[in-house]
Amino acid sequence: MAEQQIYVVFLFPQALDVLGEAIKPYLSEGPAGAHLLCSEIDTGGTFCEMTVQGRSAADKPIEIELMVPVAMIRLIVSVLDGEHEFGFG
């Protein structure tokens, strides 16, 4: 079975405040704090492009692309095995 690459993106607290309600549906909570779980990420510009999993109006899984300024990102963690929950134990 192939390993799945997952990216865990932490934003600065000020970024979470500025983005407000718009970012909340995409955030996950864990022992390390609020973060975004992404299947793809591109940091090669002014904006960081992130692909996250979401739900359509018909409640079907869809991929959503989020773009936030790179300056809002505090930390990116690459996790090779997507079968285990991310966190600090």
N, C-alpha and C positions, 0 to 999 in steps of 0.2 A: 504494500500500500504506500502510495506517495505521500510525503509529508506536505502539509499545507502551510504556506507562509502567511502569518498574520502580523499586522503592525498595530501596536498599541500607542496611541498618540495622546499625550498629556498637554493641555493648554494652560497658559498662565491664568491665575485666578482673575486678573483684570480682563482677560480675553473672554472668560466665561461670563463675567458681568456685562461686558459690552455686547456679546452675542445674545445674551438673555434667553428668552423663551424659544428663539429660533433654533438654538443648538440642542436644547434639552431632549427632544425625541431621539437623538442620535447618540446620546451619552450612555455609557455603562458605568455602574458604580462597583467599586471593589475596595479591598483593604488599602490599596495604594491611592485611592481617590477616584474622582470622575475622569473618564477617558473615552476615547473613540476607538472602536475595533474596526480595522480596515483590512480589506483583502488586497488592495493595491494602493500605492502611494507614489507621488511624483513631487519631489522637492526642488525641481530644477528651474524655478522661476520666482517671481515676487509672491505668487500664491502657491500654497501647497494643495495639490489635487489629491483627494482621498476618496476611494470607493468603499462605501459602507453598505450593509444589508438593511433593507427597510421593508415596508409592507405597502401594497397598493391600496386604493380605496376599496377594492374587492377582497382585501386581506390576503393577497398573493405575495410571495416573496419577490422583491425586486432589488436591483442594484442602484444605488443613488450616489452621485458624485458631489462631494462637498469641496468647496474651495475656500480656504481661509488664508489671510496673510501669513507668510512664514514667520514674521515677528511675533505672532501669537502662540507659537509652539514652544513649549518648555522642554519636552523630551519625547523621543520616538524610540520604542523598544521593538525589536524584531523577534517574533516567537516562531520557531520552526514547526512545532507540532500543535496544530489547532484543535486537537482532541482534548487537551487539558485546559482547565480554567487558568486564567492569568491572575497572578497575585503574589504577594509576598507573605511567606509563611513563617 
